[in-house]
């Protein structure tokens, strides 16, 4: 419903609050994919996704480039899985 409304219909306070929605939703989507195994329990040991996500976060902070962040995460995850 919000997608079909025009931005001009909201006051400044509503727009400010809605600007935080993507930041709040993104971790809720990413956390299960990184930390949960196929049974739904938290897997912290021997989890290559955690190390790959840390590497991609560092690359993302340093480069400020979304493509470099995505590809570094994928590349590091594949290298960890296949070679370590």
C-alpha positions as CSV (number, residue, x, y, z in Angstrom):
1,X,0.0,0.0,0.0
2,X,2.8,2.4,0.8
3,X,4.4,1.8,-2.6
4,X,1.4,3.2,-4.5
5,X,1.3,6.4,-2.3
6,X,3.1,9.5,-3.4
7,X,6.0,10.9,-1.3
8,X,4.3,14.3,-1.1
9,X,1.5,12.7,0.9
10,X,3.8,12.1,3.9
11,X,5.1,14.7,6.3
12,X,8.8,15.0,7.1
13,X,8.6,12.9,10.2
14,X,6.9,9.9,8.4
15,X,9.5,10.1,5.6
16,X,12.3,10.1,8.2
17,X,10.9,7.0,9.9
18,X,10.3,5.2,6.7
19,X,13.9,5.9,5.6
20,X,15.1,3.5,8.3
21,X,13.0,0.6,7.1
22,X,15.6,-0.9,4.6
23,X,18.3,-0.7,7.3
24,X,16.1,-2.6,9.7
25,X,14.9,-5.3,7.2
26,X,18.3,-6.1,5.7
27,X,19.9,-7.7,8.8
28,X,16.7,-9.7,9.4
29,X,17.1,-11.2,5.9
30,X,20.9,-11.8,6.1
31,X,21.3,-13.1,9.7
32,X,19.5,-16.5,9.1
33,X,21.4,-17.1,5.9
34,X,24.8,-16.6,7.6
35,X,24.4,-18.0,11.1
36,X,21.7,-20.7,10.9
37,X,22.2,-24.2,9.6
38,X,19.7,-26.3,7.7
39,X,18.1,-27.4,11.0
40,X,17.6,-23.8,12.3
41,X,20.2,-23.9,15.0
42,X,23.0,-21.3,15.3
43,X,26.2,-22.5,13.8
44,X,29.3,-20.5,14.9
45,X,32.1,-23.1,14.6
46,X,33.4,-24.2,11.2
47,X,31.1,-21.7,9.4
48,X,32.7,-20.3,6.2
49,X,29.9,-17.8,5.8
50,X,30.9,-15.9,8.8
51,X,34.5,-15.4,7.6
52,X,33.4,-14.6,4.1
53,X,30.9,-12.0,5.4
54,X,33.6,-10.4,7.6
55,X,35.9,-10.2,4.5
56,X,33.2,-8.7,2.4
57,X,32.3,-6.1,5.1
58,X,36.0,-5.0,5.2
59,X,36.1,-4.7,1.4
60,X,32.8,-2.8,1.4
61,X,34.0,-0.3,4.1
62,X,37.3,0.3,2.3
63,X,36.1,0.4,-1.3
64,X,32.6,1.8,-0.9
65,X,31.7,-0.2,-4.0
66,X,28.7,-2.6,-3.9
67,X,30.0,-4.8,-6.7
68,X,33.4,-5.1,-5.1
69,X,31.7,-6.1,-1.8
70,X,29.5,-8.7,-3.5
71,X,32.3,-10.3,-5.6
72,X,34.7,-10.3,-2.7
73,X,32.2,-12.0,-0.5
74,X,31.4,-14.6,-3.2
75,X,35.1,-15.2,-4.0
76,X,36.2,-15.5,-0.4
77,X,33.3,-17.9,0.4
78,X,34.2,-20.1,-2.6
79,X,37.9,-20.1,-1.7
80,X,37.2,-21.0,1.9
81,X,34.9,-23.8,0.9
82,X,37.1,-25.3,-1.8
83,X,40.6,-24.8,-0.4
84,X,40.3,-24.9,3.4
